[in-house]
Amino acid sequence: MLFPTLTFGLFFLLVFSVTWSASASNEWRKILLLLASWVFYGAWDWRFVALLIASAFLNWGMARLIERTDPDTEEQPSRTAKTLLLLGVAANLSILGVFKYYDFFLEQLGAILAGFGFARDMPLMQIVLPVGVSFFTFQGMSYLIDVYKRRIAAESLLDITLLMSFFPHLVAGPIVRGSDLLPQFRRTPVLTRDMAAMGLVLIVWGLFKKAVVASEISTGLVDPVFFDPASHGSLDLVAAAYGYAVQIYCDFSAYSDMAIGIAALLGYRFPLNFDQPYRAASLQEFWRRWHISLSSWLRDYLYIDALGGNRKGFARQCVNLLATMLLGGLWHGAKWTFVIWGGLHGGVLALERIWDRYRYRPEGFPRLPRLLGILITFHIVVLGWIFFRAESFAQAIAFLGGLVGGGMAGAELVVTPLAVALILLGMSFHFAPGDLGQRLALRLRWLPVPALGALTALAIMIIDAMRFEGVAPFIYYQF
């Protein structure tokens, strides 16, 4: 069930009406939201609702067991708690391993064996990847780790199941942590004028970015060029590279905006997930602005908690950065192109640390002007997006080869003035005031509810008239 569709619109109107009519009982309200979330997920494939429920039961049960163990000291959990945590994390990773990486690793093993002359038919299973599996397993692991670290208390089965199943963030994030959402579940939500106005602004804004900008750039430029980069000229290749940078930003930030807006209309607050990332003057700043819920998850739970962060010396810090981003790339999918993308980001992050470390010495490196830093960072990110978007390593190399070699001479142009205009429009979003949406919402909050609803309906109809044929699934549905 896609957000920018009539089916979801009717579904949400029903959920909105029913849940607010049950607002006198917070427990019943949460039960209704949980059932609605299962219907939302089951609209894709009912078989995997059982996986979602089982994952919630797993993390609820392990967290309860961890909480009941007595710590060795006030700051140090017991060995039993650590063992339980490792079992819980391993179980979550097993879900990812089976559904997302089983065939990939067997294919790599088969290739290695064939290279040594031991070719074998590997028992591939062609498993269907459940939508959003990476998001809800990461959410479950962060909850377990937070309980283990005594950052939060273990909660009821209903609250944990709703945390992992809540439909606004279920299939493509943001990865809302238990510490952010569970306290909200304990209170009966209230829909304020501010939340309603901001929610509607975010939904309309996200719908425009997805349905008008991202979809047209994708179908009109990026998809045709990436399908066969060797048959396109350099102008198309350059336009497609920049186009994909705008497409993935508009596509994913649109989902996050709509998820935050939908949650707000239901009375809950999600954290910001994008903050004009192409304004970043370094890759470190980029990851503070891009997919903030994932980057902060990788930083807190993998880079710091698991690998030790910068606590074991500068060389180890650089290795930890590289390892974190390699694993972050693999999280996105079982393809070497994702690993290369993660390795590129991890390597540049390590180089930035080296640059900063030696910049403060008398003979050290100079400080880059911010504008130059923005331009360099943006083009490093665009280079990474080529590997991220390519279906294979060979396709990515063909794309880069065309960029360097000038592409196919005499090829018919795919890029159009409309595509260029949409790319420029998408980039302009980064240079608008960051609080523009909040300022607009503050103005709209004074409108009567019927007028606010009518204005929203009018904006949605205008966007529907502007958008092109069909609505492609969000890019991050595949993760």
Summary of the structure (lengths in Angstrom):
residues: 479
radius of gyration: 23.5
end to end distance: 15.9
largest distance: 74.6
contacts: 1559
relative contact order: 0.11
helix: 72%
strand: 0%
